[in-house]
Amino acid sequence: MKSSISVIILTFNEEENLEKCLKSITGLAQEIFIVDSHSTDRTLEIAKKYSAQVYAHDFKNQADQFNWGLDNLAITSDWILKLDADEEILPELKDEILEFLPKAGKEISGFYMKRRFYFMGRWIKHGGYYPIWFLRLWRKGKGRSEERKMDEHIILLEDESRRLNNDFIDNNKKDLKNWILKHKNYASREAEEVKAGEYGMGEKRNFYYQLPPFLRVFCYFIYRYFFRLGFLDGKAGFIFHFLHGFWYRFLVDAKIYGLSGI
């Protein structure tokens, strides 16, 4: 018996990315839902080209926006697939989903997939950045986003999960200026959560924040770039690991310091 899939994508001014995302799910998704935060570019035009159902909703944070979609979209499919506008399903992953989803027993309600992350056109394979697993496909009613301002993940509410073998791609085509502006916003949100005692993502994250402020930034970058072999990712990798593993983490600590009023 064939299983039906609905794809949910959150958007805001994603004309550079959305079409490649929608092309990648052609033949996989029976329903495509776009939850848009009032885009002013060609995002909605591209969505309608692929017969996506578009809903507008004011943006608060990723978790709130996605859960609003789960609660309000007219989803009729058996399974839900979450994608970001800058992500793509590889053909081999599409084939794997189409093959194995109908065979999933009733005890299986979710599937984890590996993310293949690109920066400046380079696949970032090192520094602890591959493979990273995400729950992205689950039975309708069985998954929900964590209520977090930052680093939210889909959690399975019940039953078991399995891992799929093939990858999906995260390859944002927007420029470096956009990346920096986005991460400045992320840094503010993360600092606020840390100060409120709400930020923690597993044992590694909790351990990191037990280290002295600012010193932990240097330790983390050295660990990631040298011990986790980030230097093997070339020039684009150096830019990414420095910006994400040092500059961003330093900015978060600076904002925490500022919030402390010291």
N, C-alpha and C positions, 0 to 999 in steps of 0.2 A: 504493500500500500504506500503510495507516494505521500510524503509529508510536506505540508505547506509552510512557507517561511515569510514572515514580515520583517522588513529591515527598517530600523529607526535611525535617523541621522539628524543631529543638531547642527544648525547653520547660523552664521552671521557673516555676510560678505565673503562667500567662499567660491567666487567665480573661477579663481585659479585652480581650485582643487576638485570641485564637485563632479565635473563630468567624468573624469577618470574613475572616480569612486562608483558612480552610477553605471558606467560601462562594465565594471568588474563584476557587478551582481546581475547583469542581464542573463536570463535563463535560470537564475537561482531564486530570486525573490518573486513571490506572487503579489506582494503588496510592498510599496515603498512609502514611508512616511517621513516628511521633512518637518521638523519643529524649528521654525525660524524666528530669530530675534530681530525682526524688522530690518532685513537687509536692504541696502540701497544700490547694490550693483546688479549683475545679471544672474544672481543665485536663483531666484524664483523662475526666471525664464528657462534656465537649464533644467531645473527640477521638473517643470511642466513638460519639457521635451521628452523626458523619460517617464511620463505619466505618473509622477509621484503625487501623493496627496499632501498638500501643504497646509500647515497650521501655524498661525502666528501666536507667540506668547512672550511676554516680557521676561527678560533673562535676570535671574538672581544668582545662580551658580549652576554648574554642570549637573550636580545631583538633583537639585530641585527641578531643573528643566527636563531631565530625562524621566524622573518619576511622574511629573505632570503628564508627559507623553503616555506613559504606561497607564495612567488613570483616565485619560481623556480621549485617546485615539480609538478609532473604530476598528480595532484589530480583530480579524477573523481567522488568522492562520494558527497552526498548531505550535509553531516555534517562533521565537523572536531573535533577531540578530542585531547587535549594536555595532554601528560603525561611526567613526568620525569622518568628516568631509574630506580630510586629507589622507584617508586610508583606502586600501584596495584589497580585494580578495584575489589571490593568485589563482590561475586556472586549475592547478593541481589541488588546491584547497577546495575550490568549488566542486570539482569532481568527487573529492573525498566526502564532502558534506552530502552531496546528492546520493552517493552510494551507501553511506553508513547511517544516515538519519532514519530512513525507514526501518532499519534493523535494530534500532535502539530499543532495549527492553523498557518496560514501564518503570523500572527502578532507576533508570538513567534520565535525569532531567536537565543536564547541562554539559556543555563541552568547552574545554579550555583550548585556546589557540596561541601559537607563538607569534610574537610581533617581530618583524624585520624592519628596523628603523634606519632611515636615510637622512643624512645631513649634507647639504651642499652637493647633492648627487652621489654621495658615498655611503655605502652600507656600513653602519657602525657595528662591527662584530665583536669588539673587545671592550675592556673597561667594565665588565659586568653587565653589558647592555644587550647581550644576546646569548642564549634565548631568555626572554621574559614572557611568562604565561599570563593570559588574561581570560577570564570567563566572558565570552562574547555571544554565546548561542545557548538558549535555554527554552524550556517549554513555557508557553504562555501561562502566567500566574505563578511561576516557580522562581522567578528572579526579580531583584530590585536593586537600585543603586543605594550604596551607603549614604546616609545623610551627613555629608561632609562638605566643607568649603574647598578643600584641596585633596588631591590624590584619592578621589572617590573611585570605588570599584563596584562592579556588579557582584552581588552575593547570592548564592543559591539558598532559597528558603527551606528546601527539603529535598530528600532523595539523594542520589549519587551523581557524580560527574565523571567524565572521561577526558582524555587528551587526544586531540587530532594531530596528525603527523606533520601537516604542511603549514606554511606561514601565511600571514597577511602582512601587507606593507603599510608602513607609516612614512609618507614622503610628502611633506608640506612644500608646496611650490612658492609660497610667499617669501619675501626677501628677509634679510637679516635684521633690518630695522623692525619689521613686524615681530620677529622672534624675540628681540630684546624688549620691546614694549609689552609683549604678552608676559614675559618672565618677570618684568618689574611688577606687574599686577599680581602674579603668582607669589612673588616674594612678600608682598604686603599681606596677602591672605594667609600665607604660611606663618609669618611672624605673629599675626593676631591669634591664630590657633595655638601656637606654641605658648604664648603668654597666657592664654586662657586654659592651658592644660588639656587641650582637646586634640593635639596633633600627635599621632603615633601610627606607624604602619609596620607592625611586626617588630620582632626583636632587634633587627638591624637598625631601624629608625630610632627605637627607644635607646639603644646603646649610643648612637651618634649624639643624641641630645644630652647624654650624661657626661660627655666630654666638655672641657672648658671652651667657652665661646671663642671664635676666631681661630684658636689653635686647631680645633677640630676641622676647620676648613682646609688648612694646609695638610693635615693628616689624611683627610679624605681624598684630596686631589692626588697626593703622592701614591696612596694605596691604589686608586683607580687607574692612574696613568702608567705607573711603573709595575706594581705588583699584579694588577689585573690586565696588563699588556695593552693599555689604551694607546700606547705609542705606535702600535702596529696598524692603526687606522689611518696613518698618513697625515697630510696637512689638514684636510678637512676634519679628520678625527681629532687632531690637536686643537683646532679651533673649537670644536664641539665640547671636548672633555674639559678644556680650560673654561669656556663660558658656562657650561652646565655644572661642572664638578668643582669649580673654584669661584668664578665671578658671581654666579647665582647664589651659591651657598654663603659667600661673604656678604652679599646684599641682604640675605635673610637675617644673618647675625647682626648686621648694622641696624636693620629695622627693629629687631628685638631689643637691641641696646637703646634705640631711640624711644621705644615704647616703655622702657623701664624708667625713663625720666632721670637717668643718671647724669 
